[in-house]
Amino acid sequence: MLEWVTNIIASMGYAGIVFLMFLENVFPPIPSEIIMPLAGFRQWLRETSTWRSLFSLAHL
């Protein structure tokens, strides 16, 4: 599951974060504990913007 989540975030970017957070709300077996740290890690690597990542995570 971790590899699948990583691929979604890497290929879709911010839309992938929003999509995965939506799935986490609809389909509980996808834990947000996997999605949110990966979004933070990508921001730490400077691959994404801090504010856009926060907006993506809080959008739902």
mmCIF file of the N, C-alpha and C atoms, coordinates in Angstrom:
data_MODEL
# 
_entry.id   MODEL 
# 
loop_
_atom_site.group_PDB 
_atom_site.id 
_atom_site.type_symbol 
_atom_site.label_atom_id 
_atom_site.label_alt_id 
_atom_site.label_comp_id 
_atom_site.label_asym_id 
_atom_site.label_entity_id 
_atom_site.label_seq_id 
_atom_site.pdbx_PDB_ins_code 
_atom_site.Cartn_x 
_atom_site.Cartn_y 
_atom_site.Cartn_z 
_atom_site.occupancy 
_atom_site.B_iso_or_equiv 
_atom_site.pdbx_formal_charge 
_atom_site.auth_seq_id 
_atom_site.auth_comp_id 
_atom_site.auth_asym_id 
_atom_site.auth_atom_id 
_atom_site.pdbx_PDB_model_num 
ATOM 1   N N  . MET A 1 1  ? 0.825   -1.187 0.000   1.00 0.00 ? 1  MET A N  1 
ATOM 2   C CA . MET A 1 1  ? 0.000   0.000  0.000   1.00 0.00 ? 1  MET A CA 1 
ATOM 3   C C  . MET A 1 1  ? 0.870   1.252  0.000   1.00 0.00 ? 1  MET A C  1 
ATOM 4   N N  . LEU A 1 2  ? 1.982   1.207  0.717   1.00 0.00 ? 2  LEU A N  1 
ATOM 5   C CA . LEU A 1 2  ? 2.871   2.365  0.780   1.00 0.00 ? 2  LEU A CA 1 
ATOM 6   C C  . LEU A 1 2  ? 3.405   2.725  -0.605  1.00 0.00 ? 2  LEU A C  1 
ATOM 7   N N  . GLU A 1 3  ? 3.768   1.717  -1.385  1.00 0.00 ? 3  GLU A N  1 
ATOM 8   C CA . GLU A 1 3  ? 4.269   1.970  -2.738  1.00 0.00 ? 3  GLU A CA 1 
ATOM 9   C C  . GLU A 1 3  ? 3.178   2.580  -3.617  1.00 0.00 ? 3  GLU A C  1 
ATOM 10  N N  . TRP A 1 4  ? 1.949   2.095  -3.486  1.00 0.00 ? 4  TRP A N  1 
ATOM 11  C CA . TRP A 1 4  ? 0.829   2.627  -4.262  1.00 0.00 ? 4  TRP A CA 1 
ATOM 12  C C  . TRP A 1 4  ? 0.582   4.094  -3.916  1.00 0.00 ? 4  TRP A C  1 
ATOM 13  N N  . VAL A 1 5  ? 0.572   4.420  -2.628  1.00 0.00 ? 5  VAL A N  1 
ATOM 14  C CA . VAL A 1 5  ? 0.362   5.803  -2.188  1.00 0.00 ? 5  VAL A CA 1 
ATOM 15  C C  . VAL A 1 5  ? 1.502   6.688  -2.679  1.00 0.00 ? 5  VAL A C  1 
ATOM 16  N N  . THR A 1 6  ? 2.732   6.206  -2.593  1.00 0.00 ? 6  THR A N  1 
ATOM 17  C CA . THR A 1 6  ? 3.884   6.972  -3.069  1.00 0.00 ? 6  THR A CA 1 
ATOM 18  C C  . THR A 1 6  ? 3.782   7.250  -4.561  1.00 0.00 ? 6  THR A C  1 
ATOM 19  N N  . ASN A 1 7  ? 3.383   6.252  -5.339  1.00 0.00 ? 7  ASN A N  1 
ATOM 20  C CA . ASN A 1 7  ? 3.236   6.441  -6.783  1.00 0.00 ? 7  ASN A CA 1 
ATOM 21  C C  . ASN A 1 7  ? 2.136   7.442  -7.116  1.00 0.00 ? 7  ASN A C  1 
ATOM 22  N N  . ILE A 1 8  ? 1.024   7.395  -6.397  1.00 0.00 ? 8  ILE A N  1 
ATOM 23  C CA . ILE A 1 8  ? -0.071  8.342  -6.640  1.00 0.00 ? 8  ILE A CA 1 
ATOM 24  C C  . ILE A 1 8  ? 0.398   9.768  -6.369  1.00 0.00 ? 8  ILE A C  1 
ATOM 25  N N  . ILE A 1 9  ? 1.061   9.994  -5.248  1.00 0.00 ? 9  ILE A N  1 
ATOM 26  C CA . ILE A 1 9  ? 1.523   11.343 -4.906  1.00 0.00 ? 9  ILE A CA 1 
ATOM 27  C C  . ILE A 1 9  ? 2.588   11.807 -5.890  1.00 0.00 ? 9  ILE A C  1 
ATOM 28  N N  . ALA A 1 10 ? 3.491   10.913 -6.289  1.00 0.00 ? 10 ALA A N  1 
ATOM 29  C CA . ALA A 1 10 ? 4.552   11.290 -7.227  1.00 0.00 ? 10 ALA A CA 1 
ATOM 30  C C  . ALA A 1 10 ? 3.999   11.617 -8.607  1.00 0.00 ? 10 ALA A C  1 
ATOM 31  N N  . SER A 1 11 ? 2.996   10.884 -9.054  1.00 0.00 ? 11 SER A N  1 
ATOM 32  C CA . SER A 1 11 ? 2.488   11.108 -10.407 1.00 0.00 ? 11 SER A CA 1 
ATOM 33  C C  . SER A 1 11 ? 1.442   12.216 -10.484 1.00 0.00 ? 11 SER A C  1 
ATOM 34  N N  . MET A 1 12 ? 0.620   12.369 -9.448  1.00 0.00 ? 12 MET A N  1 
ATOM 35  C CA . MET A 1 12 ? -0.469  13.343 -9.515  1.00 0.00 ? 12 MET A CA 1 
ATOM 36  C C  . MET A 1 12 ? -0.192  14.625 -8.740  1.00 0.00 ? 12 MET A C  1 
ATOM 37  N N  . GLY A 1 13 ? 0.811   14.629 -7.888  1.00 0.00 ? 13 GLY A N  1 
ATOM 38  C CA . GLY A 1 13 ? 1.143   15.832 -7.126  1.00 0.00 ? 13 GLY A CA 1 
ATOM 39  C C  . GLY A 1 13 ? 0.051   16.196 -6.130  1.00 0.00 ? 13 GLY A C  1 
ATOM 40  N N  . TYR A 1 14 ? -0.332  17.488 -6.130  1.00 0.00 ? 14 TYR A N  1 
ATOM 41  C CA . TYR A 1 14 ? -1.319  17.970 -5.170  1.00 0.00 ? 14 TYR A CA 1 
ATOM 42  C C  . TYR A 1 14 ? -2.679  17.294 -5.361  1.00 0.00 ? 14 TYR A C  1 
ATOM 43  N N  . ALA A 1 15 ? -3.045  17.048 -6.611  1.00 0.00 ? 15 ALA A N  1 
ATOM 44  C CA . ALA A 1 15 ? -4.316  16.366 -6.875  1.00 0.00 ? 15 ALA A CA 1 
ATOM 45  C C  . ALA A 1 15 ? -4.297  14.957 -6.283  1.00 0.00 ? 15 ALA A C  1 
ATOM 46  N N  . GLY A 1 16 ? -3.150  14.320 -6.286  1.00 0.00 ? 16 GLY A N  1 
ATOM 47  C CA . GLY A 1 16 ? -3.017  13.000 -5.682  1.00 0.00 ? 16 GLY A CA 1 
ATOM 48  C C  . GLY A 1 16 ? -3.210  13.033 -4.181  1.00 0.00 ? 16 GLY A C  1 
ATOM 49  N N  . ILE A 1 17 ? -2.699  14.092 -3.538  1.00 0.00 ? 17 ILE A N  1 
ATOM 50  C CA . ILE A 1 17 ? -2.888  14.233 -2.096  1.00 0.00 ? 17 ILE A CA 1 
ATOM 51  C C  . ILE A 1 17 ? -4.365  14.404 -1.779  1.00 0.00 ? 17 ILE A C  1 
ATOM 52  N N  . VAL A 1 18 ? -5.043  15.277 -2.539  1.00 0.00 ? 18 VAL A N  1 
ATOM 53  C CA . VAL A 1 18 ? -6.480  15.495 -2.322  1.00 0.00 ? 18 VAL A CA 1 
ATOM 54  C C  . VAL A 1 18 ? -7.250  14.203 -2.576  1.00 0.00 ? 18 VAL A C  1 
ATOM 55  N N  . PHE A 1 19 ? -6.915  13.507 -3.656  1.00 0.00 ? 19 PHE A N  1 
ATOM 56  C CA . PHE A 1 19 ? -7.590  12.255 -3.997  1.00 0.00 ? 19 PHE A CA 1 
ATOM 57  C C  . PHE A 1 19 ? -7.420  11.212 -2.892  1.00 0.00 ? 19 PHE A C  1 
ATOM 58  N N  . LEU A 1 20 ? -6.200  11.061 -2.393  1.00 0.00 ? 20 LEU A N  1 
ATOM 59  C CA . LEU A 1 20 ? -5.951  10.067 -1.346  1.00 0.00 ? 20 LEU A CA 1 
ATOM 60  C C  . LEU A 1 20 ? -6.631  10.434 -0.035  1.00 0.00 ? 20 LEU A C  1 
ATOM 61  N N  . MET A 1 21 ? -6.658  11.727 0.301   1.00 0.00 ? 21 MET A N  1 
ATOM 62  C CA . MET A 1 21 ? -7.349  12.144 1.523   1.00 0.00 ? 21 MET A CA 1 
ATOM 63  C C  . MET A 1 21 ? -8.857  11.920 1.379   1.00 0.00 ? 21 MET A C  1 
ATOM 64  N N  . PHE A 1 22 ? -9.389  12.118 0.173   1.00 0.00 ? 22 PHE A N  1 
ATOM 65  C CA . PHE A 1 22 ? -10.801 11.825 -0.075  1.00 0.00 ? 22 PHE A CA 1 
ATOM 66  C C  . PHE A 1 22 ? -11.064 10.331 0.108   1.00 0.00 ? 22 PHE A C  1 
ATOM 67  N N  . LEU A 1 23 ? -10.198 9.500  -0.473  1.00 0.00 ? 23 LEU A N  1 
ATOM 68  C CA . LEU A 1 23 ? -10.362 8.049  -0.318  1.00 0.00 ? 23 LEU A CA 1 
ATOM 69  C C  . LEU A 1 23 ? -10.270 7.625  1.140   1.00 0.00 ? 23 LEU A C  1 
ATOM 70  N N  . GLU A 1 24 ? -9.406  8.288  1.891   1.00 0.00 ? 24 GLU A N  1 
ATOM 71  C CA . GLU A 1 24 ? -9.260  7.957  3.310   1.00 0.00 ? 24 GLU A CA 1 
ATOM 72  C C  . GLU A 1 24 ? -10.558 8.224  4.060   1.00 0.00 ? 24 GLU A C  1 
ATOM 73  N N  . ASN A 1 25 ? -11.294 9.254  3.657   1.00 0.00 ? 25 ASN A N  1 
ATOM 74  C CA . ASN A 1 25 ? -12.577 9.553  4.301   1.00 0.00 ? 25 ASN A CA 1 
ATOM 75  C C  . ASN A 1 25 ? -13.676 8.595  3.869   1.00 0.00 ? 25 ASN A C  1 
ATOM 76  N N  . VAL A 1 26 ? -13.633 8.152  2.615   1.00 0.00 ? 26 VAL A N  1 
ATOM 77  C CA . VAL A 1 26 ? -14.671 7.271  2.081   1.00 0.00 ? 26 VAL A CA 1 
ATOM 78  C C  . VAL A 1 26 ? -14.375 5.803  2.400   1.00 0.00 ? 26 VAL A C  1 
ATOM 79  N N  . PHE A 1 27 ? -13.123 5.436  2.322   1.00 0.00 ? 27 PHE A N  1 
ATOM 80  C CA . PHE A 1 27 ? -12.698 4.041  2.466   1.00 0.00 ? 27 PHE A CA 1 
ATOM 81  C C  . PHE A 1 27 ? -11.693 3.953  3.617   1.00 0.00 ? 27 PHE A C  1 
ATOM 82  N N  . PRO A 1 28 ? -12.164 3.752  4.850   1.00 0.00 ? 28 PRO A N  1 
ATOM 83  C CA . PRO A 1 28 ? -11.305 3.832  6.045   1.00 0.00 ? 28 PRO A CA 1 
ATOM 84  C C  . PRO A 1 28 ? -10.039 2.976  6.063   1.00 0.00 ? 28 PRO A C  1 
ATOM 85  N N  . PRO A 1 29 ? -9.944  1.830  5.347   1.00 0.00 ? 29 PRO A N  1 
ATOM 86  C CA . PRO A 1 29 ? -8.690  1.079  5.433   1.00 0.00 ? 29 PRO A CA 1 
ATOM 87  C C  . PRO A 1 29 ? -7.459  1.806  4.870   1.00 0.00 ? 29 PRO A C  1 
ATOM 88  N N  . ILE A 1 30 ? -7.647  2.924  4.161   1.00 0.00 ? 30 ILE A N  1 
ATOM 89  C CA . ILE A 1 30 ? -6.499  3.709  3.704   1.00 0.00 ? 30 ILE A CA 1 
ATOM 90  C C  . ILE A 1 30 ? -6.188  4.724  4.798   1.00 0.00 ? 30 ILE A C  1 
ATOM 91  N N  . PRO A 1 31 ? -5.126  4.528  5.555   1.00 0.00 ? 31 PRO A N  1 
ATOM 92  C CA . PRO A 1 31 ? -4.854  5.415  6.689   1.00 0.00 ? 31 PRO A CA 1 
ATOM 93  C C  . PRO A 1 31 ? -4.200  6.731  6.265   1.00 0.00 ? 31 PRO A C  1 
ATOM 94  N N  . SER A 1 32 ? -4.642  7.809  6.890   1.00 0.00 ? 32 SER A N  1 
ATOM 95  C CA . SER A 1 32 ? -4.031  9.110  6.609   1.00 0.00 ? 32 SER A CA 1 
ATOM 96  C C  . SER A 1 32 ? -2.626  9.182  7.187   1.00 0.00 ? 32 SER A C  1 
ATOM 97  N N  . GLU A 1 33 ? -2.284  8.263  8.077   1.00 0.00 ? 33 GLU A N  1 
ATOM 98  C CA . GLU A 1 33 ? -0.946  8.229  8.652   1.00 0.00 ? 33 GLU A CA 1 
ATOM 99  C C  . GLU A 1 33 ? 0.113   7.885  7.610   1.00 0.00 ? 33 GLU A C  1 
ATOM 100 N N  . ILE A 1 34 ? -0.291  7.355  6.477   1.00 0.00 ? 34 ILE A N  1 
ATOM 101 C CA . ILE A 1 34 ? 0.640   7.104  5.374   1.00 0.00 ? 34 ILE A CA 1 
ATOM 102 C C  . ILE A 1 34 ? 0.697   8.316  4.452   1.00 0.00 ? 34 ILE A C  1 
ATOM 103 N N  . ILE A 1 35 ? -0.439  8.919  4.173   1.00 0.00 ? 35 ILE A N  1 
ATOM 104 C CA . ILE A 1 35 ? -0.529  10.000 3.194   1.00 0.00 ? 35 ILE A CA 1 
ATOM 105 C C  . ILE A 1 35 ? 0.140   11.276 3.689   1.00 0.00 ? 35 ILE A C  1 
ATOM 106 N N  . MET A 1 36 ? -0.177  11.695 4.892   1.00 0.00 ? 36 MET A N  1 
ATOM 107 C CA . MET A 1 36 ? 0.304   12.980 5.388   1.00 0.00 ? 36 MET A CA 1 
ATOM 108 C C  . MET A 1 36 ? 1.827   13.028 5.563   1.00 0.00 ? 36 MET A C  1 
ATOM 109 N N  . PRO A 1 37 ? 2.475   12.000 6.113   1.00 0.00 ? 37 PRO A N  1 
ATOM 110 C CA . PRO A 1 37 ? 3.943   12.065 6.196   1.00 0.00 ? 37 PRO A CA 1 
ATOM 111 C C  . PRO A 1 37 ? 4.626   12.097 4.826   1.00 0.00 ? 37 PRO A C  1 
ATOM 112 N N  . LEU A 1 38 ? 4.062   11.399 3.835   1.00 0.00 ? 38 LEU A N  1 
ATOM 113 C CA . LEU A 1 38 ? 4.658   11.436 2.501   1.00 0.00 ? 38 LEU A CA 1 
ATOM 114 C C  . LEU A 1 38 ? 4.535   12.825 1.886   1.00 0.00 ? 38 LEU A C  1 
ATOM 115 N N  . ALA A 1 39 ? 3.413   13.491 2.109   1.00 0.00 ? 39 ALA A N  1 
ATOM 116 C CA . ALA A 1 39 ? 3.256   14.865 1.621   1.00 0.00 ? 39 ALA A CA 1 
ATOM 117 C C  . ALA A 1 39 ? 4.265   15.779 2.308   1.00 0.00 ? 39 ALA A C  1 
ATOM 118 N N  . GLY A 1 40 ? 4.462   15.599 3.599   1.00 0.00 ? 40 GLY A N  1 
ATOM 119 C CA . GLY A 1 40 ? 5.451   16.388 4.328   1.00 0.00 ? 40 GLY A CA 1 
ATOM 120 C C  . GLY A 1 40 ? 6.877   16.097 3.879   1.00 0.00 ? 40 GLY A C  1 
ATOM 121 N N  . PHE A 1 41 ? 7.164   14.844 3.586   1.00 0.00 ? 41 PHE A N  1 
ATOM 122 C CA . PHE A 1 41 ? 8.502   14.475 3.121   1.00 0.00 ? 41 PHE A CA 1 
ATOM 123 C C  . PHE A 1 41 ? 8.803   15.105 1.768   1.00 0.00 ? 41 PHE A C  1 
ATOM 124 N N  . ARG A 1 42 ? 7.814   15.093 0.862   1.00 0.00 ? 42 ARG A N  1 
ATOM 125 C CA . ARG A 1 42 ? 8.006   15.729 -0.451  1.00 0.00 ? 42 ARG A CA 1 
ATOM 126 C C  . ARG A 1 42 ? 8.218   17.229 -0.300  1.00 0.00 ? 42 ARG A C  1 
ATOM 127 N N  . GLN A 1 43 ? 7.556   17.833 0.672   1.00 0.00 ? 43 GLN A N  1 
ATOM 128 C CA . GLN A 1 43 ? 7.756   19.261 0.908   1.00 0.00 ? 43 GLN A CA 1 
ATOM 129 C C  . GLN A 1 43 ? 9.157   19.493 1.456   1.00 0.00 ? 43 GLN A C  1 
ATOM 130 N N  . TRP A 1 44 ? 9.623   18.623 2.332   1.00 0.00 ? 44 TRP A N  1 
ATOM 131 C CA . TRP A 1 44 ? 10.959  18.744 2.898   1.00 0.00 ? 44 TRP A CA 1 
ATOM 132 C C  . TRP A 1 44 ? 12.026  18.635 1.809   1.00 0.00 ? 44 TRP A C  1 
ATOM 133 N N  . LEU A 1 45 ? 11.770  17.799 0.806   1.00 0.00 ? 45 LEU A N  1 
ATOM 134 C CA . LEU A 1 45 ? 12.689  17.671 -0.325  1.00 0.00 ? 45 LEU A CA 1 
ATOM 135 C C  . LEU A 1 45 ? 12.572  18.845 -1.296  1.00 0.00 ? 45 LEU A C  1 
ATOM 136 N N  . ARG A 1 46 ? 11.665  19.771 -1.012  1.00 0.00 ? 46 ARG A N  1 
ATOM 137 C CA . ARG A 1 46 ? 11.398  20.955 -1.842  1.00 0.00 ? 46 ARG A CA 1 
ATOM 138 C C  . ARG A 1 46 ? 10.798  20.585 -3.197  1.00 0.00 ? 46 ARG A C  1 
ATOM 139 N N  . GLU A 1 47 ? 10.094  19.442 -3.266  1.00 0.00 ? 47 GLU A N  1 
ATOM 140 C CA . GLU A 1 47 ? 9.397   19.051 -4.485  1.00 0.00 ? 47 GLU A CA 1 
ATOM 141 C C  . GLU A 1 47 ? 8.017   19.685 -4.553  1.00 0.00 ? 47 GLU A C  1 
ATOM 142 N N  . THR A 1 48 ? 7.512   20.141 -3.412  1.00 0.00 ? 48 THR A N  1 
ATOM 143 C CA . THR A 1 48 ? 6.205   20.790 -3.368  1.00 0.00 ? 48 THR A CA 1 
ATOM 144 C C  . THR A 1 48 ? 6.289   22.021 -2.480  1.00 0.00 ? 48 THR A C  1 
ATOM 145 N N  . SER A 1 49 ? 5.314   22.891 -2.618  1.00 0.00 ? 49 SER A N  1 
ATOM 146 C CA . SER A 1 49 ? 5.236   24.101 -1.806  1.00 0.00 ? 49 SER A CA 1 
ATOM 147 C C  . SER A 1 49 ? 4.580   23.782 -0.461  1.00 0.00 ? 49 SER A C  1 
ATOM 148 N N  . THR A 1 50 ? 5.037   24.433 0.593   1.00 0.00 ? 50 THR A N  1 
ATOM 149 C CA . THR A 1 50 ? 4.466   24.211 1.921   1.00 0.00 ? 50 THR A CA 1 
ATOM 150 C C  . THR A 1 50 ? 2.992   24.568 1.942   1.00 0.00 ? 50 THR A C  1 
ATOM 151 N N  . TRP A 1 51 ? 2.656   25.741 1.447   1.00 0.00 ? 51 TRP A N  1 
ATOM 152 C CA . TRP A 1 51 ? 1.270   26.208 1.505   1.00 0.00 ? 51 TRP A CA 1 
ATOM 153 C C  . TRP A 1 51 ? 0.350   25.382 0.623   1.00 0.00 ? 51 TRP A C  1 
ATOM 154 N N  . ARG A 1 52 ? 0.821   24.969 -0.531  1.00 0.00 ? 52 ARG A N  1 
ATOM 155 C CA . ARG A 1 52 ? -0.014  24.128 -1.398  1.00 0.00 ? 52 ARG A CA 1 
ATOM 156 C C  . ARG A 1 52 ? -0.234  22.752 -0.781  1.00 0.00 ? 52 ARG A C  1 
ATOM 157 N N  . SER A 1 53 ? 0.786   22.214 -0.141  1.00 0.00 ? 53 SER A N  1 
ATOM 158 C CA . SER A 1 53 ? 0.625   20.918 0.533   1.00 0.00 ? 53 SER A CA 1 
ATOM 159 C C  . SER A 1 53 ? -0.387  21.017 1.666   1.00 0.00 ? 53 SER A C  1 
ATOM 160 N N  . LEU A 1 54 ? -0.273  22.073 2.472   1.00 0.00 ? 54 LEU A N  1 
ATOM 161 C CA . LEU A 1 54 ? -1.228  22.254 3.571   1.00 0.00 ? 54 LEU A CA 1 
ATOM 162 C C  . LEU A 1 54 ? -2.643  22.439 3.048   1.00 0.00 ? 54 LEU A C  1 
ATOM 163 N N  . PHE A 1 55 ? -2.799  23.200 1.974   1.00 0.00 ? 55 PHE A N  1 
ATOM 164 C CA . PHE A 1 55 ? -4.121  23.389 1.385   1.00 0.00 ? 55 PHE A CA 1 
ATOM 165 C C  . PHE A 1 55 ? -4.665  22.070 0.856   1.00 0.00 ? 55 PHE A C  1 
ATOM 166 N N  . SER A 1 56 ? -3.813  21.268 0.231   1.00 0.00 ? 56 SER A N  1 
ATOM 167 C CA . SER A 1 56 ? -4.250  19.969 -0.291  1.00 0.00 ? 56 SER A CA 1 
ATOM 168 C C  . SER A 1 56 ? -4.725  19.055 0.823   1.00 0.00 ? 56 SER A C  1 
ATOM 169 N N  . LEU A 1 57 ? -4.012  19.062 1.950   1.00 0.00 ? 57 LEU A N  1 
ATOM 170 C CA . LEU A 1 57 ? -4.381  18.195 3.066   1.00 0.00 ? 57 LEU A CA 1 
ATOM 171 C C  . LEU A 1 57 ? -5.638  18.685 3.776   1.00 0.00 ? 57 LEU A C  1 
ATOM 172 N N  . ALA A 1 58 ? -5.845  20.004 3.812   1.00 0.00 ? 58 ALA A N  1 
ATOM 173 C CA . ALA A 1 58 ? -6.990  20.570 4.527   1.00 0.00 ? 58 ALA A CA 1 
ATOM 174 C C  . ALA A 1 58 ? -8.177  20.823 3.614   1.00 0.00 ? 58 ALA A C  1 
ATOM 175 N N  . HIS A 1 59 ? -8.036  20.551 2.340   1.00 0.00 ? 59 HIS A N  1 
ATOM 176 C CA . HIS A 1 59 ? -9.083  20.860 1.365   1.00 0.00 ? 59 HIS A CA 1 
ATOM 177 C C  . HIS A 1 59 ? -10.394 20.140 1.664   1.00 0.00 ? 59 HIS A C  1 
ATOM 178 N N  . LEU A 1 60 ? -10.310 18.954 2.172   1.00 0.00 ? 60 LEU A N  1 
ATOM 179 C CA . LEU A 1 60 ? -11.525 18.189 2.435   1.00 0.00 ? 60 LEU A CA 1 
ATOM 180 C C  . LEU A 1 60 ? -12.001 18.476 3.826   1.00 0.00 ? 60 LEU A C  1 
# 
